[in-house]
Amino acid sequence: MLKKFLKWLLTFVYKIEIKGLENYNKAGDRVLIIANHTSFLDPLLLGVFLPDNITFAINSHIAERWWLKPFLSLSQVFPMDPTHPISLKNLIHYLQKPCKTVIFPEGRITVTGSLMKIYDGTGMVADKSGATILPIRIEGAQYTHFSRLHNIVRLRFFPKITLQILPPTHISIAKDLRGKDRRHASGLVLTDIMSDMIFATSHYKQSLFAALLEAKKIHGGKHTVAEDLDRIPLSYNTLITRSIAIGNALTRITEKGENIGVYLPNNCKTLNVVLGLQLHERTPAMLNYSTGASGMLSACHTAKIKTVLTSRRFIELGKFAEDAQTLSENINLVFLEDLAKNIGTIDKLSALLQAKTADLWYPRVEPNPDNPAVVLFTSGSEGAPKGVVLSHKNILANHKQVSARINFNAQDTVLNFLPMFHSFGFTVGTMLPIMNGMTTFFYPSPLHYSIIPEMAYETSATIIFGTNTFLAAYGKKAHAYDFYNIRYVVAGAEKLHENTRQLWADKFGIRILEGYGATETSPVAAVNTPMFYKTGTVGRLMPGMQYKLEEIPGIENAGKLHLYGENIMRGYLLANNPGQLVPPYSLYGEDWYDTGDIVHVDADQYISIRGRSKRFAKIAGEMVSLTATEQLINDIWPDAQHVVVCIPEERKGEQLVLITTQKNATSKDLAALAKGVGSINLPKKIITAEHVPVLATGKINYIEATELALDYFK
């Protein structure tokens, strides 16, 4: 009777919803149920709403608490003392007979809102017992007052709680592993099952605007989510209202499904424009203004852009008058100042009313999550820039993949200095914070090396995303206390140099988390995390992603990486076929993305980048990695910048050329310092320059570097 009463009461109070009950019935008789631990309600929820008599493997000290005993009486309890290994052995024996046993692999209620440490012991229990694993995601209980997230998230009295039961699975470990190695491997597999569960049950199949409304509901309309140099905090309510107002105004000069050029800086107004366009199914195409008028015109041609949105103030402050004039002669250039004049009082009141009632009307007009959300253009570091079309689902899936591995919350502030035309700046620096209750602080340029550390200090930033080039420069300029509040520094887009890593560790006590991705992967494909970190690698693949390695002749113990997952782009827009979407395709089939990167994947699934397939030289029949040679030279001369390219050579096919800022560098000195390194891996020709060629994103411009080498040695 007590169980029936509790089931009625909890359903009434929390609108409990059970999904995937058919998976519970498929699991069989010997089942180890694993669940994320969100609150003190979790055992009660599982005990009341799961069929059959459930056994709970619970810490014996917690089981003795008086207030828990009445609820534990609803189920069988298997007390465990974590200080005695015999407890795990007893649980393994217990699972040899028909039973359904619940264990929380984290061992404690989350205090971050995300998955915490997964104990290897639970993986060993699953491995040794051979029991079927049944993952269950508990969602919503973390927002109740029974959670441990006080002052971290906005707690509510009656949030909706969902129990989602996933398909049953098993742990499969290589038979030759023994002892600690087997225990570690089983723990890693269980961790992947848990993080895959978090991702698979996340709500990413929706539009970005729907996700924004969902975030507002979770964190509250008055919660601050964005700020820029105007220093006027932007709340969810204001962000949504302004985005609707400008979106309504843009419908008068644009058409549904059209690509609209966005030629604007990093600030809150640009965010309003982007969301306003997406609201009415116009696709913002983020123009890289560092490429000049010719580069932007090329992008407009590729994406068939007829209208470009910009600002007179931006053009004036950025000294882009000449570029803007050239654009206006070929394309309809619309200034936001002129657009604002046409938004009257009635329009503003209408937008306010629409914002207040968005939960009622927006679901009826929400676009397909597979529709384009943005067009971003590749950096062009190795060829002509391509338009990369990302859908709403691509972007949100990548957010959920990241959040399944790294904890962030509504108290975090992201210092976003990467421009929105950069995939990290748009997807991770801008959209990730606002869709998850964090605050993003927009700074207009990553090139202000002395100012950005000051901004991190002033805004009490907790998260920074950057490239090696930028992080190295900030590290040299910053005061040792500027990054006092930083929790995460994530490096991507180019190889993180060892001297940069060491500088941040020694000067600030911060471990840089190196990741890997591409615009085509929305953009994060792999990343090191506080829990899973291996120096020299770019971390492990995101949950829900698959990979294959293509064998490359001449390269051992590595292959060309091909990726598949929900975060893989919808396709390319190419200059030779403007406006036509070319879906991703590789030798492994449709929707697979050929990264062009040569990588090694170790036994724990950590990825090490060996180099671009285009960045290998064939010298006298041997394959030589230009990336590896660059890293070697960076270690030898850490205070200078270096780029290694290859040019044709009549006798051996190709030869290496070093472009460096190291004064008086000679090939003889390099050979002397690179002890034990084969001469084939060292450049015989060296060009000393004041600066190595780089793009505005901080990446090396290999096209320009190669042209420089060819011209120099004509």
C-alpha positions in Angstrom: 0.0 0.0 0.0 2.9 2.4 0.9 4.4 1.7 -2.6 1.2 2.5 -4.4 0.6 5.6 -2.4 4.2 6.9 -3.1 3.7 6.1 -6.8 0.6 8.2 -6.9 2.1 11.0 -4.8 5.3 11.3 -6.8 3.5 11.2 -10.1 1.2 13.9 -8.9 4.0 16.1 -7.6 6.7 15.6 -10.2 4.7 14.4 -13.2 6.9 11.3 -13.4 7.4 9.9 -16.9 8.8 6.4 -17.6 10.3 5.8 -21.0 11.7 2.6 -22.5 9.9 0.1 -20.2 10.1 -2.4 -23.0 13.9 -2.4 -22.5 13.5 -3.4 -18.8 11.5 -6.4 -19.9 14.1 -7.4 -22.4 17.0 -7.4 -19.9 16.4 -10.9 -18.6 16.7 -12.3 -15.1 20.2 -11.3 -14.0 20.4 -7.6 -14.3 22.8 -4.9 -13.0 20.9 -1.6 -13.2 23.2 1.4 -13.4 21.9 4.9 -13.0 23.2 8.5 -12.7 22.9 9.8 -9.2 21.1 13.2 -9.2 19.4 13.5 -5.8 18.3 11.8 -2.6 15.1 10.9 -4.4 16.8 8.5 -6.8 16.6 5.2 -4.9 12.9 6.0 -4.0 12.1 6.8 -7.7 13.7 3.5 -8.9 12.2 1.4 -6.1 8.7 2.7 -6.6 8.5 2.9 -10.4 10.5 -0.1 -11.6 8.5 -3.4 -11.7 9.5 -6.4 -9.6 11.4 -6.3 -6.3 14.6 -4.4 -6.8 17.7 -4.8 -4.7 19.8 -1.8 -4.0 23.6 -2.1 -3.5 24.1 0.8 -1.0 26.8 2.1 1.3 26.3 0.4 4.6 26.8 3.7 6.5 24.2 5.5 4.5 21.8 2.5 4.9 21.9 3.1 8.7 20.4 6.6 8.5 17.1 6.7 10.3 15.2 8.8 7.7 16.2 6.3 4.9 15.1 3.1 6.6 11.3 3.5 5.9 12.0 3.9 2.2 14.6 1.2 2.0 12.1 -1.2 3.4 10.2 -0.9 0.1 13.1 -2.9 -1.5 15.8 -5.4 -0.7 19.1 -3.8 0.4 22.6 -5.2 -0.3 24.8 -3.2 2.1 28.4 -2.5 0.9 31.4 -1.3 2.8 33.6 0.5 0.2 36.6 0.1 2.5 36.4 -3.7 2.1 37.0 -5.4 -1.3 35.1 -8.4 0.0 31.9 -6.4 -0.5 32.4 -6.3 -4.3 33.1 -10.1 -4.3 29.9 -10.7 -2.4 28.0 -8.6 -4.8 29.4 -10.5 -7.8 28.2 -13.8 -6.1 24.8 -12.2 -5.4 24.4 -11.4 -9.1 25.1 -15.0 -10.1 21.5 -15.8 -9.2 18.3 -14.2 -10.8 17.9 -10.7 -9.4 17.7 -7.1 -10.5 20.2 -5.0 -8.6 20.6 -1.2 -8.7 24.0 0.4 -8.2 25.0 4.0 -8.7 28.5 3.8 -10.3 29.4 7.4 -9.2 29.1 6.3 -5.6 27.7 9.7 -4.6 25.1 12.3 -5.5 26.5 14.7 -8.1 27.6 18.1 -6.9 28.3 19.4 -10.4 25.1 18.5 -12.3 27.1 16.2 -14.6 28.5 12.7 -14.3 31.2 12.4 -11.7 33.9 9.8 -11.2 32.8 6.3 -12.2 34.3 3.7 -10.0 36.2 0.8 -11.7 34.7 -1.6 -9.1 31.3 -1.4 -10.6 32.7 -2.2 -14.0 34.5 -5.2 -12.5 31.2 -6.4 -10.9 29.5 -6.3 -14.3 32.5 -8.0 -16.0 33.0 -10.8 -13.4 29.3 -11.5 -12.8 28.4 -11.6 -16.5 25.1 -9.9 -15.6 23.2 -7.8 -18.2 23.7 -4.1 -17.8 20.6 -1.9 -17.9 21.4 1.9 -18.0 18.7 4.2 -16.6 18.9 8.0 -17.0 17.3 10.1 -14.2 16.5 13.5 -15.4 14.9 16.4 -13.5 15.5 15.4 -10.0 18.7 17.5 -9.9 16.5 20.6 -9.9 14.6 19.5 -6.7 15.6 20.6 -3.2 16.7 17.0 -2.6 19.7 17.5 -4.8 23.1 18.8 -3.9 23.1 21.6 -6.4 22.1 24.5 -4.1 23.6 27.8 -5.4 24.7 26.0 -8.6 21.4 25.7 -10.5 17.9 27.2 -10.0 16.1 24.7 -7.8 12.3 24.3 -8.0 9.7 22.6 -5.9 8.0 20.5 -8.6 10.2 20.0 -11.7 9.2 17.2 -14.1 11.2 14.1 -13.6 11.8 11.5 -16.3 13.2 8.0 -16.0 14.5 6.8 -19.3 15.5 3.1 -19.6 18.0 2.3 -22.4 18.5 -1.0 -24.2 20.3 -3.6 -22.2 24.0 -4.2 -22.9 27.0 -6.2 -21.7 30.6 -5.4 -20.9 33.1 -7.0 -23.3 36.7 -7.0 -22.2 39.7 -8.6 -24.0 40.3 -12.1 -22.6 44.0 -11.6 -22.2 43.7 -8.7 -19.7 44.2 -9.6 -16.1 44.3 -7.9 -12.7 44.5 -4.1 -12.5 44.5 -3.8 -16.3 41.2 -5.7 -16.6 39.7 -3.7 -13.7 40.7 -0.4 -15.4 39.4 -1.5 -18.8 36.0 -2.6 -17.4 35.8 0.8 -15.6 36.5 2.6 -18.8 33.8 0.6 -20.7 31.3 1.4 -17.9 32.2 5.1 -18.1 31.5 5.1 -21.8 28.2 3.3 -21.3 27.2 6.0 -18.8 28.4 9.0 -20.9 26.7 7.5 -24.0 23.5 7.1 -21.9 23.7 10.8 -21.0 24.1 11.9 -24.6 21.5 9.5 -26.1 18.8 10.6 -23.6 19.6 14.3 -24.1 17.1 16.6 -25.9 19.2 17.7 -29.0 16.7 17.0 -31.8 15.2 20.4 -31.7 15.9 23.9 -33.1 18.4 26.3 -31.4 15.5 28.7 -30.6 13.6 25.9 -28.9 16.7 25.0 -26.9 17.0 28.6 -25.9 13.4 28.6 -24.6 14.1 25.4 -22.7 17.2 26.9 -21.1 15.1 30.0 -20.1 12.6 27.6 -18.4 15.4 25.8 -16.5 17.5 28.9 -15.4 14.8 31.6 -15.3 14.1 34.5 -17.6 16.1 37.0 -15.5 19.3 34.9 -15.6 22.2 36.7 -17.3 23.6 34.8 -20.3 25.6 37.4 -22.4 27.6 40.6 -22.0 30.0 42.6 -24.2 32.2 45.7 -24.0 29.1 47.8 -23.5 28.8 46.2 -20.1 25.1 45.8 -20.2 24.2 42.2 -19.0 21.7 40.4 -21.3 19.1 38.2 -19.6 17.2 35.4 -21.3 14.1 37.6 -21.4 15.9 40.5 -23.1 17.8 38.2 -25.4 14.6 36.5 -26.6 12.6 39.7 -27.0 15.3 41.5 -29.0 16.0 38.5 -31.2 12.3 38.2 -32.0 12.1 42.0 -32.8 15.1 42.0 -35.1 14.0 38.7 -36.6 10.6 40.1 -37.5 12.2 43.1 -39.1 14.5 40.9 -41.2 11.6 39.0 -42.6 10.7 42.1 -44.6 13.9 42.1 -46.6 14.8 38.4 -46.7 13.2 35.1 -47.8 12.6 31.8 -46.0 15.5 29.4 -46.6 17.9 32.1 -47.8 21.5 32.4 -46.7 22.1 35.8 -45.2 25.7 37.1 -44.8 26.6 38.3 -41.3 29.5 40.8 -41.4 29.5 41.8 -37.7 31.8 41.7 -34.7 31.7 39.6 -31.5 28.9 41.2 -29.4 25.4 40.8 -28.1 23.8 42.5 -31.2 25.3 39.9 -33.5 23.9 37.2 -31.3 20.4 38.8 -31.6 20.8 38.9 -35.4 21.8 35.3 -35.6 18.9 34.1 -33.4 16.5 36.4 -35.2 17.4 34.9 -38.6 17.2 31.3 -37.3 13.8 32.0 -35.7 12.3 32.6 -39.2 14.3 29.9 -41.0 16.9 32.2 -42.6 20.4 30.8 -42.4 23.1 33.1 -41.0 26.4 32.8 -43.1 29.2 34.1 -40.9 31.6 36.0 -43.1 35.3 36.0 -42.2 36.1 39.7 -42.5 39.9 39.1 -42.0 40.0 37.7 -45.6 39.1 41.2 -46.9 36.5 42.0 -49.6 37.8 39.4 -52.1 37.5 36.6 -49.5 34.0 37.7 -48.4 32.8 38.0 -52.1 34.1 34.6 -52.7 32.1 33.3 -49.7 29.0 35.1 -50.9 29.4 33.5 -54.3 29.8 30.0 -52.8 26.8 30.3 -50.5 24.7 32.3 -53.0 24.3 35.2 -50.6 22.4 38.2 -51.9 22.1 40.2 -48.6 24.8 41.0 -46.1 24.0 42.5 -42.6 26.6 44.8 -41.1 26.9 47.9 -38.9 28.2 51.4 -39.7 29.8 51.6 -36.2 31.6 48.3 -36.8 32.8 49.4 -40.3 34.1 52.7 -38.8 35.9 51.2 -35.7 37.3 48.3 -37.7 38.5 50.5 -40.6 36.6 48.4 -43.1 35.2 51.2 -45.2 37.0 50.1 -48.4 35.9 46.5 -48.0 32.3 47.6 -47.3 32.3 49.8 -50.4 33.5 46.9 -52.5 30.8 44.6 -51.0 28.1 47.1 -51.6 28.9 47.3 -55.3 28.2 43.6 -55.7 25.8 42.7 -52.9 22.9 44.3 -51.0 24.6 45.6 -47.9 22.1 46.3 -45.0 23.1 48.3 -42.0 21.6 47.5 -38.6 21.3 51.2 -37.8 18.9 51.6 -40.7 17.0 48.4 -39.7 16.6 49.7 -36.2 14.9 52.9 -37.4 12.1 50.8 -38.8 11.4 48.9 -35.6 8.8 51.1 -34.0 7.0 51.0 -30.6 4.3 48.7 -31.9 6.9 46.3 -33.2 8.7 46.3 -29.9 5.5 45.7 -28.0 4.6 42.9 -30.4 8.0 41.3 -29.9 7.6 41.5 -26.1 4.2 39.8 -26.3 5.6 37.1 -28.6 8.5 36.5 -26.2 6.1 36.2 -23.2 4.0 33.6 -25.1 6.8 31.9 -27.1 6.2 28.5 -25.3 2.6 28.5 -26.7 3.2 29.5 -30.4 6.7 28.5 -31.2 6.2 24.7 -31.1 3.7 25.1 -34.0 6.2 26.9 -36.3 9.5 25.2 -35.1 11.7 24.3 -38.1 13.0 20.8 -38.7 16.1 20.2 -36.5 17.8 18.9 -39.6 17.4 22.3 -41.3 20.5 24.5 -41.7 21.3 26.6 -38.7 24.5 28.3 -39.9 27.0 28.4 -42.7 30.6 28.7 -41.5 33.6 28.9 -43.8 36.7 26.8 -43.5 39.9 28.6 -42.7 41.4 28.0 -46.1 44.8 27.1 -44.5 45.3 24.4 -47.1 43.0 25.4 -50.0 40.0 27.5 -51.1 37.5 28.0 -48.2 34.4 25.9 -48.3 31.0 26.7 -46.8 30.2 24.2 -44.1 26.4 23.8 -43.4 25.6 22.8 -39.8 22.1 21.9 -38.8 20.3 22.8 -35.5 20.7 19.1 -34.5 24.4 19.1 -35.3 25.2 22.0 -33.0 23.0 20.9 -30.1 24.2 17.3 -30.4 27.8 18.5 -30.0 26.8 20.5 -26.9 25.3 17.4 -25.3 28.3 15.4 -26.2 30.6 17.9 -24.5 28.4 18.1 -21.4 28.3 14.4 -21.1 32.1 14.5 -20.5 32.8 17.9 -18.9 30.8 19.6 -16.1 29.8 23.2 -16.5 27.0 25.1 -14.9 25.0 28.3 -14.6 27.8 29.9 -12.5 30.4 29.7 -15.3 31.5 32.6 -17.4 33.0 32.0 -20.8 35.4 34.6 -22.1 34.7 34.4 -25.8 37.3 36.2 -27.9 37.2 33.9 -30.9 35.2 35.5 -33.7 31.8 34.1 -34.5 33.0 33.2 -38.0 35.3 30.7 -36.3 33.6 27.4 -35.5 34.8 27.4 -31.9 33.8 31.0 -31.5 30.3 30.3 -32.8 29.3 26.9 -31.6 31.3 26.5 -28.4 32.1 30.1 -27.4 28.6 31.5 -28.2 25.9 28.9 -28.5 27.1 26.5 -25.8 26.9 29.0 -23.0 23.6 30.5 -23.8 21.9 27.1 -24.3 23.2 25.9 -21.0 22.7 28.8 -18.6 26.4 30.0 -18.6 27.3 33.6 -19.3 29.4 34.4 -22.5 31.4 37.6 -22.4 32.1 38.7 -26.0 35.4 40.3 -26.8 35.9 41.5 -30.4 39.4 40.3 -31.2 41.8 37.6 -30.0 44.8 39.6 -31.1 44.8 42.0 -28.0 47.3 39.9 -26.1 47.7 42.2 -23.2 44.1 43.1 -22.8 42.5 39.7 -22.9 44.2 38.4 -19.6 42.9 41.6 -18.0 39.4 40.9 -19.2 39.6 37.4 -17.8 40.5 38.9 -14.4 37.9 41.6 -14.6 35.0 39.3 -15.6 36.1 36.5 -13.3 36.0 34.2 -16.3 36.0 30.5 -15.6 36.3 29.0 -19.1 38.5 30.0 -22.1 38.7 28.4 -25.5 41.6 29.2 -27.7 44.3 28.1 -30.1 48.0 27.4 -29.2 49.1 30.7 -30.9 46.7 32.8 -28.8 47.2 30.9 -25.5 51.0 31.2 -25.9 50.8 34.9 -26.4 48.4 35.4 -23.4 50.6 33.3 -21.2 53.6 35.5 -21.9 51.7 38.8 -21.4 49.5 37.9 -18.4 50.0 38.6 -14.7 50.3 35.4 -12.7 46.9 36.2 -11.1 44.9 37.2 -14.1 43.5 33.7 -14.6 42.8 33.1 -10.9 39.2 32.0 -11.4 39.7 29.8 -14.5 38.4 26.2 -14.3 39.0 25.1 -17.9 41.3 26.2 -20.7 40.6 24.2 -23.8 43.0 24.4 -26.8 42.0 23.4 -30.3 42.3 24.2 -34.0 46.1 23.6 -34.0 48.7 21.5 -32.2 49.3 22.5 -28.6 53.0 23.0 -28.1 54.7 21.6 -25.1 56.2 24.9 -24.1 52.7 26.5 -24.1 51.4 23.7 -21.9 54.4 24.1 -19.5 54.1 27.9 -19.4 50.4 27.8 -18.3 51.2 25.0 -15.7 54.1 26.8 -14.2 52.8 30.4 -14.3 49.1 29.9 -13.6 48.9 26.4 -12.2 46.4 25.6 -15.0 46.4 22.4 -17.0 45.4 23.1 -20.6 42.9 20.5 -22.0 43.8 19.9 -25.6 41.0 18.9 -27.9 40.5 18.1 -31.5 37.8 19.0 -34.0 36.9 20.7 -37.2 34.2 23.0 -38.5 32.7 19.8 -40.1 32.3 18.2 -36.6 30.4 21.1 -35.1 33.3 21.4 -34.0 34.4 19.1 -31.1 35.3 15.6 -32.0 37.6 14.7 -29.0 38.9 16.4 -25.9 40.9 15.7 -22.8 38.9 16.2 -19.6 39.8 16.5 -15.9 38.9 12.8 -15.4 40.4 11.5 -18.7 43.6 13.2 -19.6 46.7 12.0 -21.4 49.5 14.4 -22.3 50.4 14.5 -26.0 46.9 13.3 -27.0 43.7 15.2 -27.9 41.6 13.1 -25.6 38.9 10.5 -26.4 36.1 10.7 -28.9 32.9 12.3 -28.0 30.0 10.0 -26.9 27.9 8.7 -29.8 30.7 9.0 -32.3 32.2 6.2 -34.4 35.6 6.1 -36.1 37.5 4.1 -38.6 41.2 4.3 -39.6 42.1 4.1 -43.2 45.5 2.5 -43.9 48.0 4.8 -45.5 51.0 3.2 -47.3 54.3 4.1 -45.7 52.7 5.1 -42.3 52.8 2.5 -39.5 50.7 2.3 -36.4 48.4 5.1 -37.6 45.8 5.8 -40.2 43.6 8.5 -41.8 40.7 9.2 -39.5 37.1 9.0 -40.7 34.2 10.0 -38.3 30.5 9.4 -38.0 28.0 10.9 -35.6 25.1 13.3 -35.0 27.5 16.2 -34.9 28.8 15.6 -38.5 27.8 18.5 -40.8 25.0 18.4 -43.3 27.4 19.1 -46.1 29.7 21.4 -48.0 28.9 24.4 -50.3 31.7 24.5 -52.9 32.9 27.4 -55.1 32.6 25.3 -58.3 28.9 24.5 -57.6 27.5 27.5 -55.7 24.5 27.0 -53.4 24.4 23.2 -53.9 24.8 21.1 -50.7 27.3 18.3 -51.0 26.6 15.8 -48.2 29.6 14.2 -46.4 30.9 11.0 -47.9 34.0 8.9 -47.5 35.1 5.4 -48.5 33.1 4.1 -45.5 29.8 5.4 -46.9 27.4 8.3 -46.7 27.5 10.7 -43.7 31.1 9.6 -42.9 33.5 12.5 -42.8 37.1 12.1 -44.0 39.1 14.3 -41.7 42.3 14.1 -43.7 44.2 13.7 -40.4 46.6 10.9 -39.7 46.1 9.6 -36.1 47.0 6.9 -33.7 44.4 5.5 -31.3 45.7 3.7 -28.2 44.2 0.9 -26.1 42.2 3.4 -24.0 40.9 5.2 -27.1 43.0 8.3 -26.7 43.8 9.9 -30.0 47.2 11.3 -31.0 47.5 13.4 -34.1 50.4 12.5 -36.3 49.6 15.2 -38.9 47.5 16.1 -41.9 47.6 13.6 -44.8 48.6 16.6 -46.9 51.3 17.5 -44.4 53.5 14.4 -45.0 56.5 14.7 -47.4 57.8 11.8 -49.4 61.6 12.0 -49.3 63.6 9.3 -51.0 60.6 7.0 -50.7 60.1 7.6 -47.0 57.1 9.3 -45.4 58.1 12.3 -43.2 55.6 14.1 -40.9 55.9 17.9 -41.2 53.9 18.2 -38.0 56.4 16.0 -36.0 59.3 18.0 -37.4 57.6 21.3 -36.4 57.1 19.9 -32.8 60.7 18.9 -32.6 61.9 22.3 -33.6 59.5 24.0 -31.2 61.1 21.9 -28.4 64.6 23.0 -29.5 63.7 26.7 -29.9 60.6 27.2 -27.8 60.7 31.0 -27.8 60.3 31.4 -31.6 57.6 30.5 -34.1 58.2 27.9 -36.7 56.5 26.4 -39.8 57.8 23.5 -41.9 56.7 23.1 -45.5 57.9 20.9 -48.3 58.8 21.9 -51.9 59.7 19.8 -54.9 63.3 18.6 -55.1 64.7 16.9 -58.3 66.8 14.2 -56.7 64.7 13.0 -53.7 61.2 14.1 -54.8 60.6 16.6 -52.0 62.6 18.5 -49.4 61.7 20.2 -46.1 62.0 24.0 -45.6 61.8 25.7 -42.2 60.4 29.2 -41.9 61.3 30.5 -38.5 61.6 33.7 -36.3 64.7 32.2 -34.6 67.5 34.6 -35.4 70.6 33.2 -37.1 69.1 29.7 -37.3 71.1 27.3 -39.5 70.6 23.8 -40.5 73.9 22.9 -39.0 72.9 24.2 -35.6 69.5 22.4 -35.8 71.2 19.1 -36.6 73.6 19.5 -33.6 70.7 20.3 -31.2 68.4 17.5 -32.6 70.4 14.6 -31.2 69.4 11.2 -32.3 67.0 12.5 -35.0 67.5 11.1 -38.5 68.7 13.7 -41.0 65.7 12.9 -43.3 63.4 14.5 -40.6 65.3 17.8 -40.5 65.0 20.8 -42.9 68.2 21.5 -44.9 66.9 24.9 -45.9 65.9 27.6 -43.5 64.2 31.0 -44.0 64.4 33.5 -41.2 61.4 35.9 -41.0 60.0 38.4 -38.6 56.6 36.5 -38.5 55.4 33.2 -39.8 52.3 33.4 -42.0 49.1 33.0 -39.9 45.4 33.4 -40.5 43.1 35.6 -38.3 42.0 32.4 -36.5 45.5 31.9 -35.2 46.2 28.9 -37.5 49.3 28.7 -39.6 48.6 29.7 -43.2 50.3 26.8 -45.0 49.4 28.1 -48.5 51.2 31.4 -48.0 54.1 29.6 -46.2 54.6 27.2 -49.1 54.4 30.1 -51.6 57.0 32.0 -49.6 59.4 29.0 -49.7 58.9 28.4 -53.4 59.6 32.1 -54.2 62.6 32.2 -51.9 64.3 29.2 -53.5 63.4 29.8 -57.1 
